[in-house]
Amino acid sequence: MQSFTYERAASAEQAAAAVAARPDAKFISGGTNLLDLMKLEIERPAHLVDISRLPLDRIEETAAGGLRVGAQVRNSDLAADPRVRSRYPMLTQALLAGASGQIRNKASTSGNLLQRTRCPYFYDRNMPCNKRDPGSGCAALQGFNRMHAVLGASQACIAVHPSDMAVAMAGLDARIETISPGGETRTIPIGDLHRLPEATPHVETVLGHGEMITAVTLPPPPPGRQVYRKVRDRASYAFALVSVAAIVEKSGDRIRRARIAMGGVAAKPWRASEAERTLAGAK
């Protein structure tokens, strides 16, 4: 692991400014993904800004009837919250399917959204990878790629996004709140947060350097039954071959409305809009 300096942020504004001030700086919270990548020297930040103790760890009701989830809410706390369990059950299901209890106790909401791919070629520094080393090529294209993207891929990258939580949030139409180094805030629909690889797979989100996620807002729970299902090679804490978050609202014996988001198939949670339209009105 490369040596680095460290500071603990006292506010979101300070954290954003501290990272923006140095191109080699990164945020750290639970560190469940970043520290692994640093040990392998895939990530080599020279400065870490600790945001784990910022007051962003609450789950609050919104005026509209939804929930506002602070960026530092731990995955275990989010999964166990009675309001999430009763009103957004597929989010709880996704979180419990995503990692061991030890990891859920450390992983934050924002870190889960921003975790990097688990493509084996990305992790192997002896292999070309445009996501790790832009312009070097993509070994997965002609390699072992049964767990790689089948939607939205490019000739530069076929890696998939690994988050289960993000798939459920995509089905719920969550919105991401951020703060920039200058103190400006914005809200990003979750479907716009992650970028498809195209020619620049190393640019994974629309966030600017130093822009920090502060919260995720869940709209009021939609009517209908919610479910999250995940297919994986083993039953215990493996990444998805494919996963689906679905909400189906029925009227009589017909489907009135459906929402479908898929994981394990693309570089971002994939909203199956055409399938949703096809199902509307079907028995």
Secondary structure in CASP SS format (residue, H / E / C, confidence):
PFRMAT SS
TARGET T0000
AUTHOR 0000-0000-0000
METHOD secondary structure of the structure
MODEL  1
M C 1.00
Q C 1.00
S C 1.00
F C 1.00
T E 1.00
Y E 1.00
E E 1.00
R E 1.00
A C 1.00
A C 1.00
S C 1.00
A H 1.00
E H 1.00
Q H 1.00
A H 1.00
A H 1.00
A H 1.00
A H 1.00
V H 1.00
A H 1.00
A C 1.00
R C 1.00
P C 1.00
D C 1.00
A E 1.00
K E 1.00
F E 1.00
I E 1.00
S C 1.00
G C 1.00
G C 1.00
T C 1.00
N C 1.00
L H 1.00
L H 1.00
D H 1.00
L H 1.00
M H 1.00
K H 1.00
L C 1.00
E C 1.00
I C 1.00
E C 1.00
R C 1.00
P C 1.00
A C 1.00
H E 1.00
L E 1.00
V E 1.00
D E 1.00
I C 1.00
S C 1.00
R C 1.00
L C 1.00
P C 1.00
L C 1.00
D C 1.00
R C 1.00
I E 1.00
E E 1.00
E E 1.00
T C 1.00
A C 1.00
A C 1.00
G C 1.00
G C 1.00
L E 1.00
R E 1.00
V E 1.00
G E 1.00
A C 1.00
Q C 1.00
V C 1.00
R E 1.00
N H 1.00
S H 1.00
D H 1.00
L H 1.00
A H 1.00
A H 1.00
D C 1.00
P H 1.00
R H 1.00
V H 1.00
R H 1.00
S H 1.00
R H 1.00
Y C 1.00
P H 1.00
M H 1.00
L H 1.00
T H 1.00
Q H 1.00
A H 1.00
L H 1.00
L H 1.00
A H 1.00
G H 1.00
A C 1.00
S C 1.00
G H 1.00
Q H 1.00
I H 1.00
R H 1.00
N H 1.00
K H 1.00
A C 1.00
S E 1.00
T H 1.00
S H 1.00
G H 1.00
N H 1.00
L H 1.00
L H 1.00
Q C 1.00
R C 1.00
T C 1.00
R C 1.00
C C 1.00
P H 1.00
Y H 1.00
F H 1.00
Y H 1.00
D C 1.00
R C 1.00
N C 1.00
M C 1.00
P C 1.00
C E 1.00
N C 1.00
K C 1.00
R C 1.00
D C 1.00
P C 1.00
G C 1.00
S C 1.00
G C 1.00
C E 1.00
A H 1.00
A H 1.00
L H 1.00
Q H 1.00
G C 1.00
F C 1.00
N C 1.00
R C 1.00
M C 1.00
H C 1.00
A C 1.00
V C 1.00
L C 1.00
G C 1.00
A C 1.00
S E 1.00
Q C 1.00
A C 1.00
C E 1.00
I C 1.00
A C 1.00
V C 1.00
H C 1.00
P C 1.00
S C 1.00
D C 1.00
M H 1.00
A H 1.00
V H 1.00
A H 1.00
M H 1.00
A H 1.00
G H 1.00
L C 1.00
D C 1.00
A C 1.00
R E 1.00
I E 1.00
E E 1.00
T E 1.00
I E 1.00
S C 1.00
P C 1.00
G C 1.00
G C 1.00
E C 1.00
T E 1.00
R E 1.00
T E 1.00
I E 1.00
P E 1.00
I H 1.00
G H 1.00
D H 1.00
L H 1.00
H E 1.00
R C 1.00
L C 1.00
P C 1.00
E C 1.00
A C 1.00
T C 1.00
P C 1.00
H C 1.00
V C 1.00
E C 1.00
T E 1.00
V C 1.00
L C 1.00
G C 1.00
H C 1.00
G C 1.00
E C 1.00
M E 1.00
I E 1.00
T E 1.00
A E 1.00
V E 1.00
T E 1.00
L E 1.00
P C 1.00
P C 1.00
P C 1.00
P C 1.00
P C 1.00
G C 1.00
R E 1.00
Q E 1.00
V E 1.00
Y E 1.00
R E 1.00
K E 1.00
V E 1.00
R C 1.00
D C 1.00
R C 1.00
A C 1.00
S C 1.00
Y C 1.00
A C 1.00
F C 1.00
A C 1.00
L C 1.00
V E 1.00
S E 1.00
V E 1.00
A E 1.00
A E 1.00
I E 1.00
V E 1.00
E E 1.00
K E 1.00
S E 1.00
G C 1.00
D C 1.00
R E 1.00
I E 1.00
R E 1.00
R E 1.00
A E 1.00
R E 1.00
I E 1.00
A E 1.00
M E 1.00
G E 1.00
G C 1.00
V C 1.00
A C 1.00
A C 1.00
K C 1.00
P C 1.00
W E 1.00
R E 1.00
A C 1.00
S H 1.00
E H 1.00
A H 1.00
E H 1.00
R H 1.00
T H 1.00
L H 1.00
A C 1.00
G C 1.00
A C 1.00
K C 1.00
END
